[in-house]
Amino acid sequence: MSQSDPTLDALKKDPQAAKLLSDPAGLKALLSAPETQQLMSLLNQSAGSGLQSAAQAAAKGKPEALMGLLNQVMNDPQGAQAVEGLKKKTGN
């Protein structure tokens, strides 16, 4: 019997994330979008190796570290532009 992945389980509970996960082509397009690549680059620059642990903590119900990183990136004009571009792509 395989164990469930807590990160994936948490994502499936969020309606927007569940919708995205049910559309593999849409998810692939979103992940390869220039805005996503730019946002990931900025997050990596800001957090370095802390990004993965912040994402894992957020998936376990403790989003504070990840939200702090996102807020830091959102204060950068390039980060804000990337997030706005992703919002348009996802209809938010």
C-alpha positions in Angstrom: 0.0 0.0 0.0 1.5 3.4 -1.0 1.5 6.3 1.5 -0.1 9.5 0.5 2.0 12.6 -0.1 0.9 15.3 2.5 2.0 18.1 0.1 -0.2 16.8 -2.7 -3.0 16.1 -0.3 -3.0 19.7 0.9 -3.0 21.0 -2.6 -5.9 18.8 -3.6 -8.0 20.4 -0.8 -7.5 23.9 -2.3 -10.1 24.4 -5.1 -7.8 26.4 -7.4 -4.9 24.0 -6.9 -7.1 21.0 -7.5 -8.4 22.6 -10.7 -4.9 23.1 -11.9 -3.8 19.6 -10.9 -6.7 18.1 -12.9 -5.4 19.9 -16.1 -2.0 18.5 -16.9 -1.6 20.6 -20.1 -2.6 23.8 -18.3 -0.2 23.0 -15.4 2.6 22.3 -17.8 2.0 25.6 -19.7 1.9 27.5 -16.4 5.1 25.9 -15.1 6.9 26.8 -18.3 5.5 30.3 -18.5 8.2 33.1 -18.5 6.5 34.6 -15.5 6.8 31.4 -13.5 10.5 31.1 -14.5 11.1 34.7 -13.5 9.3 34.3 -10.2 11.2 31.1 -9.3 14.5 32.7 -10.1 13.7 35.7 -7.9 12.5 33.3 -5.1 15.7 31.3 -5.4 17.8 34.5 -5.3 16.0 35.6 -2.2 15.8 32.4 -0.3 18.5 30.1 -1.6 18.2 26.7 0.0 15.4 28.0 2.3 12.8 28.0 -0.5 12.2 24.3 -0.4 11.9 24.1 3.4 9.5 27.1 3.3 7.4 25.4 0.7 7.3 22.2 2.6 6.3 24.0 5.8 3.5 25.8 3.9 2.2 22.5 2.6 2.0 21.3 6.2 -0.1 24.3 7.2 2.6 26.7 8.3 2.8 29.2 5.4 4.6 32.0 7.3 8.1 31.5 5.9 6.8 31.1 2.3 4.6 34.1 2.6 7.5 36.1 3.9 9.6 35.1 0.9 6.7 36.0 -1.5 6.2 39.4 0.1 9.9 40.1 -0.2 9.8 39.2 -3.9 6.5 41.1 -4.4 8.3 44.3 -3.2 10.7 43.9 -6.2 9.2 45.4 -9.4 10.2 42.3 -11.4 8.5 40.0 -8.8 5.3 42.1 -8.8 5.2 42.0 -12.6 5.7 38.3 -12.7 3.0 37.7 -10.1 0.6 39.9 -12.0 1.3 38.0 -15.2 0.6 34.7 -13.5 -2.7 36.0 -12.1 -3.8 36.9 -15.6 -2.8 33.5 -16.9 -4.8 31.7 -14.1 -7.8 34.0 -14.2 -7.3 35.4 -10.7 
